[in-house]
């Protein structure tokens, strides 16, 4: 293999998907875009069709066999098709210094992967409007999502008919206590424990279910202590 090195950078290497019948039109478009550059157009086999259409002075048209004897470098490389082997395409890249472009037909897709394997990177595909595959166009149309229709609710009430919002009312309703049914005594279980109809927070009830008196007098009253007031002695000067 040649001792030359590939100068083309990753961000300057593109694949332009294009149907075979539109390749000449796309080639003309690219040549006009880079009219100030030296362009090399390479095709695997016959060049007659290209030479009949392309007459620009800054464009050189060669096939892969002729390219083997060429030692000149070009700023732009345009591969009109892909060669039979990936090593032949690498030979094309040796002649490019700035940009490398591939016009790729659908039938040539299987030739692209071996080239990317040698380069150890994927070549970015860039679709030019008007030159995409018919399948790509159908896929683009299928991806377009229909606009979603929204149903809007019309409020027929006027401001005067609407009841003003009162935040304090909502807050008071939130904290209103729910009515609780009275707790009823149902009897005793097998252990003699009293049973009630609901949860009872009152623990001061007898086992028969009757609540205790809140203020029961003590059964045993302690000894009462009588405190008598002490008489104060009269002062001797009290008669005066």
Secondary structure as UniProt FT lines:
FT   HELIX           10..12
FT   STRAND          13..17
FT   HELIX           20..22
FT   HELIX           23..33
FT   TURN            34..36
FT   STRAND          39..43
FT   HELIX           48..53
FT   TURN            57..58
FT   STRAND          59..63
FT   HELIX           64..67
FT   TURN            68..69
FT   STRAND          74..79
FT   HELIX           86..93
FT   TURN            94..95
FT   STRAND          96..104
FT   HELIX           106..108
FT   HELIX           109..119
FT   STRAND          124..125
FT   TURN            129..130
FT   HELIX           134..143
FT   TURN            159..161
FT   HELIX           167..174
FT   STRAND          185..188
FT   TURN            190..191
FT   STRAND          194..196
FT   TURN            207..208
FT   HELIX           236..239
//
